[in-house]
Amino acid sequence: MPVSYLIDQNQRLVVSRLSGTVTEPEVHEHNRTLRTDPDFNPDYRQLVDCTGVTEILLSTPTINAVSHDQYFAPGTRRAFIATSDVAFGLARMFALSAEGSGQTIEVFRERRVAEEWLGI
């Protein structure tokens, strides 16, 4: 599955993984499923692992729309890990757009640095 997640209640953490070719319907389905998961807590931190992504088929309007449709509490730390330049750039675009909704999102190239920033 190109987009999946795991909720770790002990660490108060959501780990989302994107891999292969990521499409708009998959991103929308991930967000819908996560926000309605009974174990989801909007105050949990999030780690989004984009290191397995080979292709991203998301339009700029979709990235902007998804970045404004937030279900994490404002100020909650969320970290994206992206090793490819394309994934890094799109994650930064998402993060900058989401800042207007009070989101705290940083994009990293290294997992260790992202985990340190999240406090895990």
C-alpha positions, 0 to 999 in steps of 0.5 A, a space after each residue: 500500500 503506497 500510503 499507510 499509518 500506525 498509531 503508537 499510543 504509548 509514544 503518542 505518535 502517528 507514523 505515516 509511510 508513503 512509498 512507491 507512486 503516491 496519488 491524490 486519492 491515496 492521500 485523501 483516503 489516508 487522511 480520511 481513515 486516520 482522522 476517523 480512526 478511534 485510536 487517533 488523537 489530534 494531540 499526537 505527534 506525527 512522523 511522515 516517512 517519505 523515503 520510499 516514494 518513487 513518484 508523486 502524482 499530486 497537484 499544487 492545488 491538492 497539496 494546498 487543499 490538504 494542507 488547509 484541511 488539518 485534523 492535528 491540533 495546532 502546535 502539534 509537532 509533525 516531521 516529514 522525512 524526505 530524501 529525494 529532492 522532489 519529495 523534500 520540495 513538495 513536503 516543504 510546500 505542504 509545511 509552509 502552506 499548513 503554517 497558516 492553519 497553526 500547524 508546526 511541521 518541519 521537513 528533514 533529510 535524516 530520520 535521526 534528526 526528525 526523531 530528535 526534533 519530535 522528542 522520540 
